[in-house]
């Protein structure tokens, strides 16, 4: 059963794939967005976004990427490190692809092509911004050294490239392995979970963006969603998506605390 029709929605409001269309501009997220956009626009070198699992890092990264892609004078790309077994060659090949370069030859040749592309962009007035998500998997010291080397490409008028790294809090400890790279960090943003009030507004925002009525949930339902998610957007999405389906099956409008209780029980989120 599709719950969209039952609740008057045009599309799913709580999908499990980060979508910049649903970016929530609450205090924590908008602060992170603007601080990291500042790094990109001003060519500050290295910005870092850290937060626990499910706090919205990937959504912010994709929102920044879309902002830069829609702005004149920028070339931006996003690399997701799905595991920690990248070597420096694989890393440079992925960067080449982001920059539209066909990687070939040795490591030296690939790096030379990347450098030439960055220099060309800079000379043409284009700022290059490379973003790395799940960067807590960035544990290879050779890769960190390659990033440090690319950040060294500069003239008196500015740098050729900026990096924005996002990941778990352990990312900062990994970066400390390369003191020279760590010293190039211009901005660190620590993303916290949403407050109870922001959790409520986050849910309303996503429902409204999906074309629905903001008041699908009762106040007690909001309270329970916060209690069991602790303000982590990913878990809020899971609870709300399941609650919409459960509520539609029960033909319940609005969704109240009993629906949330059922959902968290089935998801195994109940305390104790």
Secondary structure, 3 states (H helix, E strand, C coil): CCHHHHCCCCCCCCCCCCCHHHCCCCHHHHHHHHHHHHHHHHCCCEEEEEECCCCCHHHHHHHHHHHHHCCCCEEEEEEECCCCCCCHHHHHHHHHHHCCCCCCCCHHHHHHHHHHHHHHHHHCCCEEEEEEECHHHCCCHHHHHHHHHHHCCEECCEECEEEEEEECCHHHHHHCCCHHHHCCEEEEEEECCCCHHHHHHHHHHHHHHCCCCCCCECHHHHHHHHHHHCCCHHHHHHHHHHHHHHHHHCCCCCECHHHHHHHHHHHCCCCC
